[in-house]
């Protein structure tokens, strides 16, 4: 059914969420069963979260002596809280506002000023083993719900949103874990609510390019592209692998290759020298499932060059990228990738050849630059060694090696970006924000790609705090504004850019402003 298409009343059904019946399966429930239109409000909290109210008042969200309803600042309106029942049905709760969370450190009742309309392509998700935190407007308290306040005895669950590419989550969905809670699957969990017939989410847009807009990727056109590439590259194993990515896993990058648009993936590496907590292609410990299967072979330089040249020759602003979600780290396959890049450059000078990597092997990276690599994107969850290592769990390299690779790439004239994996409560902490400023001053990269970290947000923030304390969060919007102000030439986005001949003059490195 079309979400948001029904008239609303107390606790009325407005859509369906994905429910994870186990950690390796996702299925939508669409059974439509309305709860009673109204019922006595009961205290389901098991304890109110009153300690946050003083902090909220100090942030000028309330005026002393006023109720929560009366204290709403002018031109701002609460967005209604959403919860889901055991069938995955989503309900809005009259009298309750949605709450955003930043790790264990901060809770924030959400208004229209804190949120945007849900971007196209977002997916609503139910979070099992957890209880929603909502803001009871009448008396200004944050409450933990164990059951539906309008239907006592009916359990409810938090609802989160997996936002579309190009949008940075500013708050995660607010909840408390029940005793039986297991690690959440590998998605990012933005706060979401309901206002005037539409879903709203705590996010901001950093990249408006429609590179991964699913409306531009109809399956019939993707299938036609697959058939065309089968005829063009009949024996190419890499082409065959990308078919699985596009048709089975729904990978937007794989689809774009067969559609002849934007950026094409060139997965190559079977192994990795990091053991990332949120690796989407390999989860050997079994607590959570990987999202896709890692490539099981190493394509030859000829196979790689065939796929890359087929893409570059038919796209107006082509990008081809090594280092995809379905592989390990491409620097471990440098002996194959270097001759592949050389083949591509013998065939054409057009297009941007990009490498997505952990940047752990500076000497291997230099071989690729010698062969003709144009662009480097380095994945980092943190610019602090202890918290970087707590997430990436390096095997045979150090954080200093990553910095060395960045500096060498900059000195060789490569475009350099960091793939900054962000999570509210950690990324916007005082220590991380300060460290990022120091990093940008010392390593003048050209672009930050803001990517929502696909990992259980509460467990992640706790793991990082165990590695090194970060201090209170300042808020993602404030952090981005601070970075923009101090480094005005630094670009912010989501996608790997096509580099024209004038990219250095147009983009330039980040420059530290005068103090």
C-alpha positions, 0 to 999 in steps of 0.5 A, a space after each residue: 500500500 502507499 505509505 501515508 495515504 490514510 487519514 490519521 487518528 489516535 494510534 492509527 495504522 499508517 504503513 508497514 515496516 521491515 521486521 527482522 524475524 532473525 538476523 539473516 532475514 528481512 521481511 515486510 508485514 502488511 497486515 492492516 489491523 487498527 488499534 482502538 481509536 482511543 484508550 486511557 493513557 497508562 504509564 508503561 515506562 518502567 522509569 521516566 528519563 527525567 534527567 534529560 529535561 534540565 539539559 533540554 531546558 538549558 538548550 532553550 527548548 523550553 521556557 521555565 514554568 511552561 508545559 511542554 506543549 506551551 513551550 514550543 518555540 514559534 514556527 516549530 512543531 513537534 513531529 509525532 512519535 511512530 511505533 510498530 506492533 508485532 506485525 510490523 504495522 506502523 502507528 503514530 501516537 497522538 500526544 507524543 513527539 518523536 525523539 532522536 538519540 545520540 548514543 548514550 549521551 543525549 536525547 532530543 525531542 524532535 520538531 519540524 526544525 530538526 527534520 526533513 520530509 523523508 527522501 525518496 527511497 528510504 526504508 522504514 524498519 522495526 527494531 526488535 528487542 528494543 523499547 521506543 523512547 518518546 516525548 510525552 508533550 503534555 508534561 514534558 517527559 521522555 518515556 520508555 514505552 513497553 506497550 501501546 499507551 492506547 491499547 494496554 497489553 499490546 507491545 510496541 517497538 521502535 521505528 527507524 529509517 534507512 535513509 537514501 544515499 546523499 543524506 546524513 543522519 543527524 539523530 538516530 532512532 531513540 530506544 532502550 534495549 531489552 534484555 533479549 536484544 541482539 545486535 541490529 543488522 547492518 543498516 543505519 537507523 535514523 530517527 523518524 516521525 510523522 507530521 501532516 501526512 508525511 514521514 519526517 526524518 532527522 537528516 540533512 542533504 550533502 549530495 543532490 546527485 541522482 547517481 543512486 536514485 532507484 527511480 532511474 534504475 527500472 529493472 527492465 532496463 537493467 535486464 536489457 543492459 545485462 543482455 547487451 553486456 553478455 553479447 559484448 563481453 561473453 566470457 568475462 567473469 567480472 561482468 558475470 559477477 556484476 550481474 549478480 550484484 545488480 540483479 540479486 543484491 540490487 546494488 546501485 553501482 552494479 545497476 549503473 554499469 548495465 545502464 551505462 551511467 555514472 560510476 561503474 564498480 570494479 571489484 577485484 580483491 578476495 581478501 582484506 587486512 582489516 576486520 571491520 565491525 560492520 563489514 558488509 561482505 564478511 562476518 565470520 563471528 556469526 553475530 550478524 549476517 553480511 549483506 552480500 557475498 564477497 567476490 570468490 575469484 580474482 579477475 585478470 587485468 584484461 577482464 578488468 580493463 574490458 569492463 572499465 573501457 566498456 563503461 568509459 566509452 559510453 558514459 558522458 562523465 565516467 567513473 570506474 572504481 576499485 574497492 566495492 562492498 563485495 570485495 576485500 581491500 583492493 590494495 591487496 590486489 595491487 599486482 593485478 590492478 596496476 596492470 589493469 589500470 595501465 591497460 585502461 589508460 592505453 585504451 583511453 585518457 577519458 574518465 576517472 579511475 578511482 580507488 576506494 580503500 583503507 589505504 593501509 599499504 602506501 607502497 602498493 598505492 604508489 604502484 597504482 598511482 604510477 600506473 595512472 590512478 586518478 582518485 583515492 577515497 580512504 574509508 575512516 570511521 575516526 581520525 583518532 588512532 584508538 577509535 579507528 582501530 577499535 572499528 577497523 581492527 587492522 591486521 598488519 598495518 597501523 593508523 600511521 600507514 593510512 596517513 602516509 598513504 593520504 600524504 603520498 597521494 596528495 603529493 602525487 596530484 591525486 584527488 583525495 577524499 575520505 569516506 567518513 563513516 558517521 554516527 550521531 553521538 560519536 562522530 559529533 563528539 567534542 574529541 572527534 570534531 577537534 581531531 577532524 579539524 587537526 586532521 584536515 589542517 595537516 592533510 589537505 584532502 579535497 572532499 569528505 564523503 559523509 556516509 552513515 555507518 551501517 551498524 547498531 548505533 548504540 553498540 557502536 557508540 559504546 564500543 568507541 567509548 570503551 576505546 577512548 572517551 569522546 565527550 558530549 556530542 555537539 550535534 551533527 548539523 553543528 559539526 558540519 557547519 563548524 567544518 564548513 566555516 573553518 575549511 571553506 574550500 573543502 568539498 562535502 558530498 557522498 559520491 566519487 566525483 568525475 574529475 575534469 581537467 580543471 578539478 584542481 583549480 575548481 576544487 582545490 585542497 582544504 585550507 585552514 583559515 587564519 586563527 
